[in-house]
Amino acid sequence: MSSCVSPHHLVHQRHRCSGGRLQLQAPGGRLAAASHVPQRRRVASRAMSAEAPPGVAPADEPAGLKAAAVAEMVEEATVWCAVHGLVVGDRAEPRSGTVPGVGLVHAPFSLFPTRFPASFWKQACELAPIFNDLVDRVSLDGKFLQDSLSKTKQVDDFTSRLLDIHAKMMEVNKKEDIRLGLHRSDYMLDSETNSLLQIELNTISSSFPGLGSLVSELHRTLLNQYGKALGLDSKRIPRNWAATQFAEALGRAWAEFNNKSAVIMMVVQPEERNMYDQYWLINHLKESHGVKTIRKTLAQVEAEGQILPDGTLVVDGQTVSVVYFRAGYSPNDYPSEVEWGARLLMEQSSAIKCPSISYHLVGTKKIQQELAKPNVLERFLDNKEDIAKLQKCFAGLWSLDNEEIVKSAIEKPDLFVLKPQREGGGNNIYGHDLRETLVKLHKEQGEALAAYILMQRIFPRASLTHLVQGGVCFEDLTISELGIYGAYLRNKDKVVMNNQCGYLMRTKVSSSNEGGVAAGFAVLDSIILTDE
């Protein structure tokens, strides 16, 4: 990121520990080149042994803070996580993804919030309701979705199956009178263009509204205690209401369905170590809205579900008002025809789907690329100012039938990202692998080209950061990605809700190309606004 937009972490300011208090010194400089990148350093913590094991030199003092000060904050932070539910299942415990309350560890987090310019924060928040409206409008144009994804369908079985379900709904003229979208648009600050650029728009299973909200509170708590010494104001951390506002949207959708005996059904994976993020929403729905939520896998929906003659979806004897997908976004979620049968069953019902099959398709990489083409947004939006705001945040996006761009990507692979039609992290292709894949695809000149899109690679400014995982604090060079949540609820012609509702900040080691927390590539973070 450029000098005026980089999310400098607090550790970019040098501190010393004096009399138990943190004393602020002058800001340190940015690490600009790989040759300046320090090796990852474990920071001593009172939550672990403060002394180096025999034969191992003690860890260097972390840049900016005395080890003892960091240790104190790490211990307070990890205890806070435990008592406030900022937890995930421990991969070392086999039952942690299936049995609630077994094998809990704190979610990985950044010890300090990331500095983020207030002007770009305002821009990102203003985009949320525009993207919400765009998703809804595009979802109603079935022909656009089918035509845009027609080549992808020929080479990508997962997208093909989704399109088949969508086509079946079009054939019977299936109407979704009540439409609910819980979205997240992800951005990075690009140092090359000094701008906020969109990574992707998620329309299914936008995770971490629960835990992301908690990290903001964790950082606010730490700065309430240490902020004065650090010269940082906890009030500059934006309030993050993602969990309560997602629950509000789900609760209002339940109310629009108008059946007080109905439940909300959360569709989940058979093993889910991120279940506590989901349970935060379930608790809010129960305590604030009096709504019961059930959790079911796709296989359970197929085994226990049926559609009554009037279209009502009944699962395990309970009428379902809203189907909220926290699974179903990856081919791995459909290991057999059983799971595909469940997806079709839900789509055929009168239950509100979050997302519907059409909303799901709007979030594909190919549709993102199509919407970035000249004059395409005008097909769906009338407001020229809104169109300009969206176009301003679009990164370069191209299909692989653009030979000039493909040639450029082969010559300079580090300037591009090759993206397949996949969600969930760990799927994108970079660098040498990108070049090899493009050369292979170019030689074959087949339909396989349609399975990918090329995207301009965004270059955020890296910062030195304290990362806490498994009770251990490390210092490493990182970059960050901001996700803005949006909630959209419509009943026929009435827009019931169209809001920006909270955010997710993820920080990852700069040497990692991927950014998913659940996939193990990143830590949860929050932001502190600056006037830069």
PEKALIN-V389884 format. One record per backbone hydrogen bond with DSSP energy under -1.0 kcal/mol. NH is the residue of the N-H (numbers start at 0). CO is the residue of the C=O. If there is no record, write none. Layout:
BEGIN
NH;CO  NH;CO
END
This chain:
BEGIN
4;1  5;1  7;5  11;8  12;9  13;25  14;63  15;22  17;20  20;17  22;15  24;13  27;11  35;32  36;33  40;474  42;472  47;44  55;52  64;61  69;65  70;66  71;67  72;68  73;69  74;70  75;71  76;72  77;73  78;74  79;75  80;76  81;77  82;78  83;79  85;80  86;84  87;104  88;272  89;102  92;89  95;92  97;94  98;94  101;98  104;87  106;85  108;467  109;523  110;465  113;525  114;7  115;527  117;529  120;116  121;117  122;118  123;119  124;120  125;121  126;122  130;126  131;127  132;128  133;129  134;130  135;131  136;132  137;133  138;134  140;137  141;139  144;140  145;141  146;142  147;143  148;144  152;148  154;151  155;151  159;155  160;156  161;157  162;158  163;159  164;160  165;161  166;162  167;163  168;164  169;165  170;166  171;167  172;169  173;168  178;489  180;487  182;485  183;201  184;483  185;199  186;481  187;196  189;194  190;458  193;189  194;189  196;187  197;392  198;185  201;183  206;204  211;207  212;208  213;209  214;210  215;211  216;212  217;213  218;214  219;215  220;216  221;217  222;218  223;219  224;220  225;221  226;222  229;225  230;226  231;226  235;232  236;233  244;240  245;241  246;242  247;243  248;244  249;245  250;246  251;247  252;248  253;249  254;250  255;251  256;252  261;258  262;318  263;291  264;321  265;293  266;323  267;295  271;96  274;271  278;274  279;275  281;277  282;278  283;279  284;280  285;281  286;282  287;283  290;284  293;263  295;265  300;296  301;297  302;298  303;299  304;300  305;313  307;311  310;307  313;305  314;317  315;303  317;314  319;312  320;262  322;351  323;264  324;353  325;266  332;329  333;330  339;335  340;336  341;337  342;338  343;339  344;340  345;341  346;342  347;343  349;310  351;320  353;322  359;355  360;356  361;357  363;360  367;363  368;364  369;365  370;366  372;369  375;372  378;375  379;376  380;376  386;382  387;383  388;384  389;385  390;386  391;387  397;453  401;398  402;400  405;401  406;402  407;403  408;404  409;405  410;406  411;407  414;411  415;412  416;454  417;428  418;452  421;419  428;417  432;429  433;429  434;430  435;431  436;432  437;433  438;434  439;435  440;436  441;437  442;438  443;439  444;440  448;445  449;446  450;447  451;448  452;418  453;397  454;416  455;395  456;414  462;477  464;475  466;473  467;108  468;471  471;468  473;466  474;40  475;464  477;462  478;507  480;505  481;186  482;503  483;184  484;501  485;182  486;498  487;180  488;496  489;178  490;493  491;176  493;490  495;488  496;488  498;486  500;484  503;482  505;480  506;522  507;478  509;476  511;508  519;516  520;515  522;506  523;107  524;504  527;113  528;235  529;115
END
